[in-house]
């Protein structure tokens, strides 16, 4: 099997199914190669079982067959000829941001008897243009790369898995969550080339080209810095100092804009600082994590001195995937890796990530901040330490594999 077409991802399909035949335009956004196209096809195939096939209109704007439709007027002509009667038509538009003026076409299409699903790889472009023309008439879904549970399932279906959960966890850490890497067998060099191609394409098409970046070499430097400092507190000043030491000049606004463009393309995600005691966000340094931890391997080989950041990245994305917004906690002079609050709900969790408990100092550093927080919300210390399963004053030590496979947090 060379694609993910026949592998269902229920976490997305089940959510979107509830909006079939609702008037909202359904938008699936996410990092390139995270599976948006296959999710779109899953919804299409679900609807195909209910209606005549000629009521389905599917266009992937990255395919050469549809190159003539990258202009809104031509696209509109296409729909005028395709929609032939008063039946409801189901329209699927993949990577629609490649169409100039697409939002006007979608707005006109919405006024017909249609049910519309679109994907895009840049959140800012999508939100700005849709707010102007379709404000209040959309529902968005964020596609992420594979969770650990999905990773195991994909590899099992494609006979790439082992019988050992620990082996699968180590493979997940090494390979990452891009679906293509779990359906096709690659050697280590090929895996890195695939990830580098994904990263380069996302940078060029969704940042450099989309945003008209005039200094792509400067962007590359900023990317290298952020990728090499996953899980560390980062300031614009630190980046400016790094650029200066590398012989590149830049100003604060340019660096801030480039970081925002990377976030809009889902290449990086920021975690702001949250004052746990004061219950407020602090306008200081952020931590940055990658849309998938494998992206780090696009700029350098895996290194043991960076494994802590990789594990944090995996946990960070897993929490977000479950429907939480995530901050970095500050409690007095202590730091909590993640304070997570449900986007649609009242649940909150606190999470520390630690590779191994090697000394009593490590134990104190990881458990003490959580034990200082006196509310009743769940508190976890996630680790790769094989011998650590403990409940210390309400703080649960849990292995990474068990945390990632929990049904709920």
N, C-alpha and C positions, 0 to 999 in steps of 0.2 A: 504493500500500500504506500502510495507516494503523497497522499494528501490526507487532510483531516475531515474530509467531507462526510464520511459515514460514522464518525465518532461523535456521539451526542454529548453536549455539555449542558446538563440539566439546570445548573445554576443560572444560566442565561436564558435558555429556551423557556423554562417554566415561568420566569418573570415576564418575558415578552409576550408569551401566549395570552396572558391576561389582558393585553391591550389590542389584540387582533380585533379589527372592525370598530375600534374606538376612533374618534375623529382626530386625535393627536398624531402629529408626524413623529414617528419613532426614530430616534437617533442613536446609533451605536458608535462610540468613540473609543480610541485607545491607541497605544503604541503600534507602529507598523509590525506586521507579522505576529500579532498577539492573538489572532484568530477571528477578527471582525468579519471577514468574508465568509468564513465557515459558519459563524453564528447566523449571518444573514441567510445563507443557504438552508440552514436548519429551519428557520422560520418560513422561508419559501416552500420547503418540502412539506412542512406541517400544513400550510394553506393549500398546497396542491391536492392534498387528499380530500379537500372540501369543495373545490370549485373546478370549473373547466380550465384546462391548461392555457387556453388562449386569453384567460383573464389575468395571467401572470406576465408582468413585464420586468425583466431583469437585465440590468446594464452594469458592467464593470468597466469603469472609465479608464482603467489602466490597460485594458486589452485593445490591441490595434484595430480590431473590428469596429470599435466605437470611437475611433479617433476623430471622426467627422462630427461627433456630437459634443465636442468640448466647447462649443459656443452655445449660449443660452437660446438664441433664436433657432438654431438648427435642432437643438434638443426639443424645443417647443413644437416645431414642425413634426418631429418624429412622434410625439405623443398625440398630436392631432390626427395622424394617420393610423396610429395603433389603437386608439380608443374609439371603437366603431359603433357602440350602442350604449344603452342606459344601464347595462350591468355594472356591478362594482368591479373595478380593476385594482389589482394589487401590484404596487410599483416598488421595485427594489433597486436602489441606486448606490453602487459601491464606490467609495473614494470620490465622492461628489465634489470635493473642494477643488478638483482639477478643472471643473467647468466654470468659466468666467460668467458671473451673473447668475449662478445656479439658483440662488435663493428666490429670485423673481419667478423662475420657472416652477419651482416647488410650490410657491405660494399660489400661483395660478392653477397648478395641478390639484392642489388641496381643495379648491372650490368645485371640482368635478366629483363624481361618485368614485372616489379612490381611497385606498388605504396605503399609506406611504411609509417606507422604511429606508433609511439612508445610513451610510457609514462615512466617517472622516477621521483623519489622523492629526488634527490640530484643533484643540478645544477652543482656543481664542477665536480663530477664524469662524468656527461653527457658531459659537455663542454670539459674537458680534453681529454677524449677518442674519442669523435667525431672529435675534431680538428685534432687529429693525423691521423685518417683514413678517415674522410669525410669532411675535411675542405672546406667550401664554398658550400657544397651541402645539407645544412639543413635549415629549417625554424622553429623557435621556438614559442610556445604559452605558456603563463603563466596562469595556472588555479588558480583562487582564490576561497576562500570560498564565500558564497552567499552575494551578495549586499543586501541592504535593500529592493529594489524592488523585487529581486528574492526571498528573504525571505518571503515577503508578498504573492507572487504568489505560492510558494511551500506550505505554510501553508493553503492557500485558497483551493488549489487542494486537499489537504489531510484533509480538514474540521477541521483544527486546529486554524484558524484565528478568529478574532473578527471583528466587524464593525467599530472599532475605530482605526484610524491611530496612535494616541498616545499610545493606548494599545499595538499595534503592535511594535511601537518603543521601548517601555519599555521591551517587550518580546525579541526584537532583542538585546538590551543591556544585558539582563539577560542570553539569550540562546547562542548568538553568531551565526556564519554563517556556521557551519558545516552542510551540507545537511541532514545528518541522523537525526539531532535534529529537523528538520522541516518537516519530513515525518512520524515520529513515535512519539506518545505521551508518554513522560516520566515525572515522578515526579522530584522534584528538586534534590533529592539525586541521582536518576538514571542519570540525565543530567550530574551531576558532575562526576560520575563514567565513563560515555561515554567519556567525554572530557579528563579525566585522562588517560584512556586507549589509546586514540589517541595520547596524548602527550608522554606517556611512550613508545609506539610502535615507534613513530618517533625518539625519543631519542635513543632507543636501536638499531633499525635496520638501521637508516640513519646516525647516528653519532657514537655510541659506536662500533657497529659491523663493519660498513663500513669503519671507520677510525682507527680501532684497538686501541680505547682509553684504556689506561692502568690504568687510575684512574677515574672510573665512579663516585665515590663518590665526587671527586673534581668537575666534570662536574655538578653534581646535585647541589652543592653549588653555582656555577656560574649561573646556570639556575634560582635558587631561587632568587638570587640577581637581575638579569636582569628582571625577571618577576615582582618583587616587586618594580622596579624603572622605570616602563614604562612611557615614556614621560619626564623623568629627564635626564639632562646631566650626562653622565657616563664616567669615565676615567678608564683605566687599574689600575692606582694607587689606586683608590677608591675600586676596586674589590679586589686588593691585601690586602688592609687594612682590608676589611671585612673578607677575608679568614683568615688573621692573628688573628683577634679578635675571630674567630670561632675555632681556634686551628689548622688551615690547612695552610701549607706552599705551595707556588707556585712561579714561576718566571714569568716575564712579557711575554716572548715568549709563554709559555704554555697557559696562559690565552688568549692571542691574538689568538692563533691557535684554541682553543676551541670555542671562539666566532665566528671565521670564519666558523668552521664546523657547528655551529648552523644556521648561515646564509645560508650556502650551502644547508641545509636541509629544508629551508624555515620556520624554527621555529621562528626565529627572523628576523627583517629587520632593517638596520641602516639608520639613517638620518644624514648626515654630516653637519657641520656648513658652511654656505655660507655668505660671506661678501657682503651685498647688495650694499653698496657704492663702494667698490673696485671691485665688480663683480668677486669674486674668492672664491674657497673653502679654508677653513682654516683647517690646520692639528692640530686640538685640539679635545676636547671631542666630542663624538657623542651622539645622542639620539637613543634609541632602542625601537622598537615596535614589537608586536607579529604578527605571520602569521595570526592569528585570535584572537580577544580580549578575546574570551572564554578560551583560553589556560591559562590565569591568574588564572582561577578558578580551574585549575588542581593542583595548589600548595597552594591555600588558598581560604577561603570563600570571597564572595563579601563584600567590605567594602566601606562605603561612603567616607572615607578620600582618597580613590584611584579612585573615579569616574571620576575626571578630566583626569587622565591618560587613563582610558577606553575610554572616549569620543574622546580624541586625537587619540587613536589607531584606532577607527572606522573611523574617518575622514581621517587619514593617508592612511589606506588601500583603502578607497573609491577613493581618488585622484589617487593612483597608479593604481587601477583597470581601471580608465578612460584613462590611457596611459600617465601619467606624471611621471617624476622623481622628487623626493622630498628631499629638504634640510631644515635645520633649519636656519632661517635668523638672521643675526646680522646687526643692523643699529645704528652706534655710540654705545651707551651703552644700546640700547633697543634690545629686542628679538622678532622676529616674528616666531610663531610656525612653519609655513610651507611656503617655497618658492617653487612653483611647476612649472616646465617647461615641455612642451610636448616633448615626446621622438621623435616623428616624426611630427614636426611642430614648429611653432614659438610662440605659445601662452604661456603666463605666468600668474599665479595667486598667490595672497598672502592670507594666511588664518590664523586667530587667532581662538582658541577654548576656550570658557569660559562657565562653567556650569551655572552660574547665575550672573546677575549684581546686587550685593547686596549693593554696596556703590559707591560713586563718584570716589573713588580711583580705584575700579575695572574697572569702565568705562574708566578712563584715562589710566590705565595699558594696556587695550586691544585695545582701538581705537587709542591712540596717536602714537604708532609705525607705524601703517599703514598710518595715515594721514601725517606722516613725509616723506613718500615715494612719490615722485612727478611725477612718471611716470603714464601712462594711463591704465595700466593693472588692471583687476578686483581685488578688495580687499574685503574680507569677514571676519566678526566676527560671528562664528557659536556658537550657544548657545542653552541651554534647557530652557532659560527664556521665559515663555509664553507671556509676555507682551512686548517683544522687537522686533520690526520690524522697522528699521530706516536706513536712508541714511545720514551719517554724513560726509560731505566734500568728497563724493565719496567712502566712506567706508560703505558697506552694512551689517547691522545686519540681520541675518537670522537664523531661527530655524533649529535645526539639521535635523528634518524630511524633511523640505523643501530643505535643501542643498543636502541630500542624494537622494532625488527623482528628482532633477533637471535633465533635459535632457542633458544639457551641462553646464560647468562652465565658 
